[in-house]
Amino acid sequence: MDISDFILIASVLVALGIGVRSIRQTKELQERQLNEAEQARRTDRRHKALDETITWALDCAQSCYLPMDVTAAVTAEERSRQDTFLDATLTTFGLTLVSLMARADYIDLLAISHFSEGLQDAVKQLKRNLQAYEAFLPEASEAVLSKTILPIDTVEAVVNGLSEHPKRVHHSAVRVFKETVSIKAQDIPTS
């Protein structure tokens, strides 16, 4: 064996070393790209969940007030013409609350799986306030559509309920919105 054979063997070993290193770096690059892609998908899912939560909270805040002054209908003398319209309005409003409650279950799952306890608590509180409002609505509807003169206590309870329930829902929706915006702000990269 002369020196040229050693040079040839050394060249082959260097080439193999470069090839192995190249393969290893390629694998590391692929793994890094897969990890970055997975992280981007997780971030995207998180932001979509935040956007859905914000949309739901805004819908709750905007939908929590009846579209008309039902309290005026409670005491109005000309009830016969208003009953049909009022009944339809209350039914539609009740369906809106049912829809918001159905979305609440989904948002609650999103909050549990993706977000901090602050947002989870805010979502649960808004959900409870929606449930309380939904439970109050049949009583309010019955009182509003009643053909008899109601005791003043009943009228006051209905008027107070129609005032307080929307305020609670609105306040809770604002809290969910603030918590969500806070999380989104944390996700913004600073340079």
KOLRONU-624001 format. One line per field, with one value per residue: x, y, z of N, C-alpha, C in turn; residue number from 1; residue in three letters; chain. Coordinates in steps of 0.001 Angstrom, whole numbers, always signed. Example, Ala and Ser with C-alpha at 12.3 -4.5 7.8 and 13.67 -1.06 7.14 Angstrom:
2
n.u = +13190/+12850 .
n.v = -5690/-2250 .
n.w = +7800/+7080 .
ca.u = +12300/+13670 .
ca.v = -4500/-1060 .
ca.w = +7800/+7140 .
c.u = +13200/+12900 .
c.v = -3300/+30 .
c.w = +7800/+7870 .
zakol = 1/2 .
loro = ala/ser .
voza = A/A .
END
This chain:
191
n.u = +830/+618/+1130/-863/-3007/-3682/-4418/-6633/-8329/-8586/-9873/-12285/-13281/-13544/-15450/-17586/-17978/-18731/-21069/-22641/-22838/-24200/-26622/-27537/-27813/-29763/-31912/-32251/-32952/-35374/-36875/-36907/-38333/-40776/-41495/-41739/-43827/-45862/-46036/-46875/-49396/-50646/-50597/-52182/-54629/-55129/-55403/-57648/-59517/-59515/-60534/-63111/-64107/-64095/-65948/-68263/-68572/-69011/-71403/-73055/-73043/-74226/-76671/-78102/-80031/-83482/-85212/-87123/-89099/-90192/-91191/-92916/-95041/-95976/-97504/-99210/-102337/-103551/-103424/-104236/-103552/-100813/-100029/-99557/-97337/-95532/-95345/-94125/-91726/-90595/-90344/-88539/-86376/-85884/-85049/-82701/-81198/-81034/-79503/-77108/-76444/-75965/-73679/-72120/-71430/-69613/-67634/-66857/-65585/-63449/-62119/-61340/-59578/-57601/-56899/-56105/-56962/-58227/-59660/-61230/-62806/-64160/-65655/-67269/-68738/-70149/-71645/-73215/-74694/-76106/-77653/-79197/-80639/-81999/-83566/-85155/-86685/-89184/-90871/-90898/-92067/-94600/-95634/-95543/-97267/-99621/-103124/-104418/-104525/-101554/-99960/-98182/-95677/-94954/-94814/-92736/-90666/-90397/-89736/-87356/-85864/-85742/-84125/-81808/-80763/-79818/-77774/-76006/-75259/-74076/-71959/-70469/-69820/-68161/-66054/-65132/-64343/-62269/-60417/-59804/-58701/-56487/-55007/-54542/-52946/-50672/-49646/-48610/-45693/-42892/-40558 .
n.v = -1168/+2035/+5560/+6854/+5154/+5457/+8104/+7954/+6326/+7991/+10158/+8947/+8349/+10949/+11932/+10222/+10984/+13651/+13194/+11762/+13718/+15653/+14331/+14076/+16793/+17521/+15950/+17089/+19680/+19142/+18126/+20388/+22121/+20745/+20896/+23683/+24103/+22664/+24123/+26549/+25754/+25146/+27677/+29049/+27667/+28379/+31182/+31280/+30138/+32100/+34243/+33238/+33153/+35868/+36819/+35463/+36544/+39233/+38941/+38056/+40328/+42210/+41058/+40813/+42595/+43274/+43847/+45805/+48017/+46291/+46725/+48850/+47666/+46058/+47672/+48940/+50080/+49302/+46382/+44265/+44563/+44496/+42051/+39816/+40629/+41116/+38587/+37146/+38561/+38044/+35265/+35006/+36315/+34577/+32324/+33363/+33542/+30795/+29934/+31341/+30060/+27462/+27875/+28672/+26335/+25194/+27225/+27146/+24646/+25230/+27169/+25680/+23847/+25393/+27785/+30092/+30050/+32435/+33292/+31027/+31116/+33527/+32888/+30831/+32328/+34106/+32249/+31202/+33522/+33857/+31516/+32037/+34235/+33078/+31257/+33038/+34237/+32860/+33434/+36215/+36547/+35440/+37228/+39627/+39116/+38675/+38719/+39742/+42114/+42665/+42028/+44629/+43898/+41741/+42988/+44809/+42953/+41744/+43944/+44757/+42406/+42335/+44450/+43959/+41374/+41645/+43517/+42050/+39997/+41541/+42749/+40445/+39551/+41595/+41163/+38637/+39425/+41248/+39516/+37829/+39575/+40351/+37959/+37699/+39959/+39232/+37350/+38775/+39415/+41186/+43654 .
n.w = +0/-918/-570/-2046/-1873/+793/+771/-874/+696/+2923/+1692/+977/+3516/+4566/+2775/+3383/+6048/+5681/+4246/+6152/+8113/+6669/+6181/+8834/+9550/+7729/+8645/+11210/+10468/+9140/+11305/+12939/+11268/+11183/+13888/+14143/+12348/+13624/+16002/+14917/+13969/+16434/+17629/+15797/+16132/+18758/+18544/+16882/+18606/+20596/+19082/+18505/+21086/+21771/+19867/+20699/+23301/+22654/+21188/+23253/+24912/+23205/+22670/+25006/+25819/+25658/+22573/+22714/+24773/+27206/+29677/+29469/+28199/+30217/+31838/+30122/+28727/+26369/+25651/+24012/+21271/+21428/+22435/+20648/+19119/+21219/+22410/+20313/+20162/+22689/+22497/+20355/+21504/+23631/+22160/+21140/+23495/+24079/+21922/+22438/+24812/+23889/+22379/+24489/+25851/+24066/+23974/+26613/+26680/+24945/+26479/+28705/+27547/+26329/+27696/+30434/+33980/+34634/+32342/+32023/+34370/+33919/+31626/+32669/+34555/+32903/+31509/+33627/+34248/+31864/+31971/+34251/+33342/+31214/+32652/+34048/+32095/+31247/+33466/+33354/+30829/+31246/+33144/+31718/+29606/+30880/+31388/+33492/+36192/+37769/+40945/+42611/+43577/+41934/+39437/+39965/+40480/+37981/+36357/+37624/+37220/+34425/+34093/+35665/+34940/+32191/+32694/+34315/+32539/+30545/+31981/+32670/+30106/+29246/+30999/+30082/+27548/+28202/+29484/+27361/+25473/+26935/+26948/+24214/+23852/+25264/+23561/+21491/+19791/+21051/+20018 .
ca.u = +0/+1419/+528/-2063/-4112/-4087/-5116/-7939/-9118/-8872/-10873/-13567/-13751/-13985/-16703/-18608/-18223/-19514/-22395/-23366/-23138/-25221/-27883/-27944/-28281/-31029/-32932/-32469/-33686/-36742/-37527/-37127/-39426/-42010/-41823/-42205/-45148/-46796/-46198/-47695/-50773/-51164/-50822/-53336/-55828/-55320/-55939/-59029/-60331/-59661/-61455/-64464/-64509/-64401/-67203/-69350/-68750/-69653/-72795/-73777/-73203/-75146/-77973/-78701/-81114/-84656/-85245/-88185/-89344/-91235/-91771/-94053/-96140/-96493/-98486/-99986/-103773/-103948/-102636/-104672/-102778/-99388/-99742/-98983/-95988/-94727/-95100/-93133/-90454/-90046/-89965/-87307/-85328/-85584/-84257/-81364/-80513/-80744/-78367/-75916/-76121/-75365/-72307/-71410/-70841/-68435/-66625/-66374/-64611/-62259/-61419/-60720/-58478/-56587/-56623/-55851/-58123/-58933/-60646/-62169/-63749/-64995/-66603/-68245/-69621/-71057/-72560/-74185/-75599/-77018/-78597/-80139/-81509/-82859/-84533/-86052/-87490/-90586/-91584/-91096/-93035/-95927/-96070/-95743/-98415/-100758/-104347/-104945/-103703/-100575/-99554/-97052/-94441/-94648/-94399/-91401/-89702/-90176/-89014/-85984/-85206/-85464/-83053/-80600/-80182/-78961/-76565/-75082/-74731/-73188/-70751/-69701/-69297/-67027/-64950/-64597/-63660/-61006/-59503/-59386/-57803/-55252/-54271/-54074/-51862/-49486/-49150/-48001/-44239/-42337/-39212 .
ca.v = +0/+3248/+6785/+7193/+4358/+6113/+9345/+7526/+5886/+9197/+10923/+8232/+8552/+12349/+12028/+9557/+11863/+14802/+12665/+11478/+15016/+16278/+13632/+14445/+18179/+17525/+15436/+18107/+20768/+18673/+18073/+21768/+22655/+20105/+21495/+25044/+24005/+22247/+25278/+27521/+25241/+25335/+29113/+29391/+27147/+29200/+32484/+31071/+29943/+33425/+35012/+32712/+33570/+37296/+36959/+35009/+37535/+40417/+38575/+38054/+41711/+42913/+40392/+40625/+43536/+43057/+44848/+46790/+48295/+45383/+47266/+49687/+46762/+45504/+48590/+49591/+49795/+48671/+45154/+43287/+44710/+44277/+40695/+38947/+41110/+40931/+37146/+36784/+39182/+37286/+33941/+35196/+36630/+33314/+31505/+33963/+33089/+29364/+29859/+31783/+29001/+26344/+28306/+28760/+25019/+25068/+28187/+26619/+23603/+25905/+27831/+24645/+23167/+26285/+29054/+30206/+30008/+33713/+33251/+29944/+31634/+34556/+32181/+30152/+33340/+34556/+31124/+31186/+34664/+33532/+30514/+32707/+35062/+32143/+30724/+34131/+34686/+32407/+34199/+37565/+36447/+35222/+38481/+40645/+38751/+38401/+39480/+40276/+43127/+41970/+42727/+45544/+43153/+40967/+43938/+45284/+41854/+41574/+45124/+44650/+41290/+42734/+45439/+43410/+40243/+42121/+44157/+40985/+39353/+42508/+42870/+39204/+39528/+42523/+40484/+37639/+40180/+41763/+38378/+37342/+40584/+40258/+36790/+38042/+40933/+38504/+36583/+39663/+39494/+42539/+43709 .
ca.w = +0/-965/-53/-2811/-1325/+2043/+393/-1385/+1852/+3697/+929/+1103/+4887/+4672/+2017/+4193/+7203/+5192/+3892/+7395/+8733/+5831/+6452/+10188/+9520/+6990/+9570/+12238/+9827/+8924/+12608/+13365/+10458/+11648/+15180/+13894/+11717/+14676/+16874/+14177/+13987/+17784/+17801/+14960/+16805/+19960/+18130/+16417/+19809/+21201/+18234/+18731/+22427/+21679/+19115/+21572/+24367/+22053/+20894/+24534/+25355/+22319/+22606/+26325/+26058/+24817/+21508/+22916/+26184/+27680/+30907/+29087/+27876/+31461/+32412/+29063/+28727/+25105/+25616/+23016/+20032/+21682/+22908/+19615/+18833/+22417/+22551/+19295/+20556/+23814/+22000/+19591/+22458/+24311/+21236/+21105/+24705/+23915/+20987/+23170/+25773/+23157/+22083/+25765/+26132/+23197/+24437/+27885/+26333/+24423/+27588/+29539/+26858/+25769/+28345/+31862/+34869/+34599/+31256/+32326/+35368/+33279/+30749/+33536/+35136/+31841/+31260/+34739/+34100/+30756/+32462/+35149/+32494/+30484/+33623/+34429/+30957/+31274/+34492/+32809/+29724/+31830/+33765/+30683/+28772/+31745/+31084/+34744/+36854/+38600/+42166/+42392/+43838/+40733/+38409/+40341/+40297/+36545/+35870/+38144/+36531/+33045/+34161/+36275/+34184/+31096/+33231/+34744/+31333/+29900/+32818/+32505/+28734/+29229/+31689/+29145/+26504/+28756/+29694/+26047/+24906/+27696/+26437/+22867/+23981/+25700/+22421/+20499/+20012/+21191/+19448 .
c.u = +879/+579/-761/-3260/-4619/-4859/-6520/-8846/-9509/-9941/-12244/-14137/-14240/-15317/-17844/-18979/-19074/-20932/-23239/-23769/-24254/-26586/-28414/-28499/-29611/-32165/-33257/-33268/-35145/-37514/-37846/-38287/-40762/-42453/-42352/-43595/-46202/-47062/-47074/-49157/-51402/-51498/-52048/-54638/-56156/-55929/-57360/-59967/-60551/-60643/-62904/-64988/-64882/-65743/-68392/-69624/-69428/-71116/-73633/-74054/-74233/-76557/-78702/-79846/-82266/-84751/-86349/-88352/-90520/-91898/-92951/-95260/-96743/-97617/-99387/-101450/-104196/-103136/-103007/-103872/-101310/-99047/-99054/-97549/-95054/-94380/-94036/-91752/-89801/-89599/-88655/-86135/-84913/-84744/-82836/-80562/-80149/-79547/-77071/-75480/-75473/-73914/-71478/-70745/-69565/-67307/-66030/-65323/-63320/-61439/-60693/-59489/-57350/-56123/-56524/-57146/-58906/-60010/-61666/-63231/-64697/-66050/-67678/-69233/-70618/-72084/-73625/-75181/-76576/-78077/-79639/-81131/-82505/-83931/-85555/-87048/-88922/-91444/-91890/-92142/-94445/-96474/-96397/-96996/-99682/-101942/-104939/-104003/-102815/-100292/-98291/-95722/-94003/-94139/-92992/-90339/-89373/-89360/-87563/-85216/-84833/-84385/-81743/-79961/-79332/-77679/-75539/-74443/-73717/-71873/-69865/-69087/-68090/-65821/-64305/-63795/-62303/-59986/-58945/-58404/-56460/-54386/-53719/-52895/-50565/-48828/-48467/-46502/-43800/-40934/-38387 .
c.v = +1238/+4446/+7153/+6384/+4988/+7401/+9011/+7118/+7098/+10031/+10280/+8443/+9986/+12528/+11382/+10416/+13059/+14356/+12398/+12782/+15734/+15647/+14024/+15873/+18298/+17038/+16465/+19276/+20376/+18630/+19471/+22390/+22049/+20689/+22914/+25042/+23606/+23400/+26343/+27064/+25426/+26806/+29556/+28911/+27998/+30554/+32355/+30885/+31278/+34281/+34551/+33149/+35048/+37510/+36576/+36039/+38798/+40142/+38574/+39485/+42451/+42335/+40344/+41581/+43242/+44178/+45884/+47003/+47452/+45937/+48184/+48815/+46151/+46375/+49237/+49166/+49056/+47403/+44253/+43368/+44359/+42822/+39819/+39343/+40849/+39463/+36690/+37341/+38396/+35890/+34023/+35481/+35383/+32396/+32046/+33526/+31610/+29176/+30273/+30731/+27802/+26670/+28384/+27434/+24819/+25986/+27725/+25525/+24214/+26518/+26808/+24067/+24102/+27424/+28978/+30179/+31314/+33734/+32148/+30419/+32664/+33904/+31492/+31150/+33847/+33471/+31042/+32341/+34468/+32527/+31140/+33559/+34180/+31566/+31783/+34473/+34143/+33167/+35607/+37544/+36299/+36512/+39538/+40366/+38480/+39300/+40118/+41351/+42395/+42743/+43551/+44838/+42358/+41868/+44448/+44210/+41657/+42736/+45085/+43538/+41645/+43805/+44802/+42277/+40712/+42782/+43118/+40301/+40279/+42636/+41622/+39112/+40453/+41887/+39424/+38339/+40678/+40650/+37888/+38306/+40559/+39088/+37085/+39014/+40256/+37755/+37451/+39756/+40953/+42545/+44774 .
c.w = +0/-513/-792/-2316/-20/+1766/-98/-226/+2702/+3002/+1054/+2497/+5106/+3958/+2795/+5399/+6810/+4854/+5128/+8074/+7969/+6088/+7833/+10214/+8782/+7889/+10649/+11684/+9606/+10247/+13115/+12582/+10875/+12992/+15020/+13275/+12750/+15642/+16208/+14152/+15365/+18038/+17011/+15613/+18042/+19592/+17594/+17602/+20526/+20407/+18427/+20093/+22439/+20966/+19977/+22667/+23834/+21717/+22173/+24992/+24508/+22357/+23935/+26622/+25110/+23788/+21651/+24414/+26659/+28923/+30599/+28778/+29138/+32001/+31353/+29102/+27465/+24882/+24435/+21715/+20223/+21987/+21862/+19322/+20013/+22624/+21555/+19652/+21681/+23392/+21228/+20517/+23239/+23449/+21103/+22325/+24627/+22992/+21669/+24189/+25069/+22806/+23360/+26122/+25321/+23668/+25764/+27639/+25789/+25560/+28451/+28854/+26425/+26673/+29859/+32671/+34856/+33529/+31506/+33318/+34760/+32376/+31583/+34149/+34093/+31537/+32361/+34617/+32942/+31208/+33375/+34358/+31746/+31412/+34034/+33319/+30953/+32297/+33978/+31699/+30259/+32435/+32712/+29873/+29578/+31383/+32342/+35280/+37859/+39876/+41896/+42634/+42611/+39622/+38703/+40131/+38822/+35990/+36342/+37438/+35105/+32979/+34620/+35474/+32996/+31584/+33653/+33540/+30667/+30670/+32655/+31106/+28607/+29907/+30780/+28061/+26999/+28949/+28357/+25396/+25625/+27209/+25049/+22935/+24423/+24535/+21366/+20772/+20114/+20644/+20097 .
zakol = 1/2/3/4/5/6/7/8/9/10/11/12/13/14/15/16/17/18/19/20/21/22/23/24/25/26/27/28/29/30/31/32/33/34/35/36/37/38/39/40/41/42/43/44/45/46/47/48/49/50/51/52/53/54/55/56/57/58/59/60/61/62/63/64/65/66/67/68/69/70/71/72/73/74/75/76/77/78/79/80/81/82/83/84/85/86/87/88/89/90/91/92/93/94/95/96/97/98/99/100/101/102/103/104/105/106/107/108/109/110/111/112/113/114/115/116/117/118/119/120/121/122/123/124/125/126/127/128/129/130/131/132/133/134/135/136/137/138/139/140/141/142/143/144/145/146/147/148/149/150/151/152/153/154/155/156/157/158/159/160/161/162/163/164/165/166/167/168/169/170/171/172/173/174/175/176/177/178/179/180/181/182/183/184/185/186/187/188/189/190/191 .
loro = met/asp/ile/ser/asp/phe/ile/leu/ile/ala/ser/val/leu/val/ala/leu/gly/ile/gly/val/arg/ser/ile/arg/gln/thr/lys/glu/leu/gln/glu/arg/gln/leu/asn/glu/ala/glu/gln/ala/arg/arg/thr/asp/arg/arg/his/lys/ala/leu/asp/glu/thr/ile/thr/trp/ala/leu/asp/cys/ala/gln/ser/cys/tyr/leu/pro/met/asp/val/thr/ala/ala/val/thr/ala/glu/glu/arg/ser/arg/gln/asp/thr/phe/leu/asp/ala/thr/leu/thr/thr/phe/gly/leu/thr/leu/val/ser/leu/met/ala/arg/ala/asp/tyr/ile/asp/leu/leu/ala/ile/ser/his/phe/ser/glu/gly/leu/gln/asp/ala/val/lys/gln/leu/lys/arg/asn/leu/gln/ala/tyr/glu/ala/phe/leu/pro/glu/ala/ser/glu/ala/val/leu/ser/lys/thr/ile/leu/pro/ile/asp/thr/val/glu/ala/val/val/asn/gly/leu/ser/glu/his/pro/lys/arg/val/his/his/ser/ala/val/arg/val/phe/lys/glu/thr/val/ser/ile/lys/ala/gln/asp/ile/pro/thr/ser .
voza = A/A/A/A/A/A/A/A/A/A/A/A/A/A/A/A/A/A/A/A/A/A/A/A/A/A/A/A/A/A/A/A/A/A/A/A/A/A/A/A/A/A/A/A/A/A/A/A/A/A/A/A/A/A/A/A/A/A/A/A/A/A/A/A/A/A/A/A/A/A/A/A/A/A/A/A/A/A/A/A/A/A/A/A/A/A/A/A/A/A/A/A/A/A/A/A/A/A/A/A/A/A/A/A/A/A/A/A/A/A/A/A/A/A/A/A/A/A/A/A/A/A/A/A/A/A/A/A/A/A/A/A/A/A/A/A/A/A/A/A/A/A/A/A/A/A/A/A/A/A/A/A/A/A/A/A/A/A/A/A/A/A/A/A/A/A/A/A/A/A/A/A/A/A/A/A/A/A/A/A/A/A/A/A/A/A/A/A/A/A/A .
END
